């Protein structure tokens, strides 16, 4: 009777080891995908900050330059603010196509990448 139980016990041990290995593999894959996604987001955040600083400084320069052309410095700032208001309206109207869909696609691609 001991010989019949041994193959079944061995089978259960192998199944248990397989289950533990599968769970560990899934954990490692999840960590890898999460790290890839977080590093990608971090790179995009740093890029956004650098571009935002560039745009900020160029906006101040353009405002002062337009102010000189228009005769009063604050006219230049109003003109640049009007440009940003129009840009904000365009971004709001097309936010799904320009932002939401691209971010969703990027996240899905990162998680499905092998």
N, C-alpha and C positions, 0 to 999 in steps of 0.2 A: 504494500500500500504506500510505502514511503517512496517508491520509484515513480508511482503515478502522480503524487503530489509535487515532486521535484520539478518536472517540466512545467507544470502550471504555475508554480511559484516563480520559476525563472521567467516565464512569460509575463507575469505580473510585474516582476522587478524591471524587466526590459521596458514594459509599457510605462511604468512610473518614471524610469530614467528618460525615456523619450518625451514624456509630458513635461518634465522639469527642464530638459534641454530646449524644447520648443518655447516654453514660457520665457526662459532666459534669452533665447534668440530674439523673440518679439520685443523684450525690454531693450535689448541692445539696438535693435532697428529703430525703435521709438526714440531712443536717446540720440542716435545718429541723425534722424530726420529733424528732430527738435533743434539740435545744435546747428544743423545746416540752415534751418529756417531763421533761427535767432541771429546767426552770423550774417546772413543775407540782409535781414532787417537792420542790423547795426550798421552795416556798410551803407545802406540807403539813408539812414538817419544822418550819418556823418556827411554824406554827399549833400543831403538837403540843407544841413546847417551851413556848409561852405557856400552853396549856391545862394542861400538866403542872405548871408552876409554880403556877398558880392552884389546882389540885387539891391540891398539896402544902401550900400555905399554909392552905387551907380545912380540910384534914385535921388539921393541927396545932391549929387553932382548935377544931374539933369534938372532938378528943381531949381538950383541956384543959377544954372545956365539959362533956363527958360525965364527965370525971374529977371535976369539982366536984359533979355530980349524984350520981354513984355513991360519992363519999366519998374516993376515992384517985385521984390523977392517973394513975397507971399503969393503972387499970381502964379509963379512957377510951381510952388508947392500945391496950389489948388489944381493946376493942370495935371500934375503927376498923380494926385489923389483921384482926380476924375478918371484918368487912365486905369488906375487900379480898381476903381469902382466898376468900370465896364468889364475889366478882366474878371472880377469876382462874380459878376452877373453871368458871364459866359461859363465860368467854371461851375456855378450852381446849376445852370440849365443843362449842362452836359456832364454832370458829375458821374452818372452811371456808366456812360461809355468811356470817359477819360480816366476815371479813378477806380470806381467800384469793380468793374469787370476785370480790369488789369490786375488789381491786387488779388482778387479771387483766383484768377487764372494762375498768377505767380505762386500763390500758396498751394494750389492743387498740383502744379508742376513740381514743386519742391517735394511734396509728400509722395508723389507717384514716381519720382526719379529713382532709377535703380542703381 
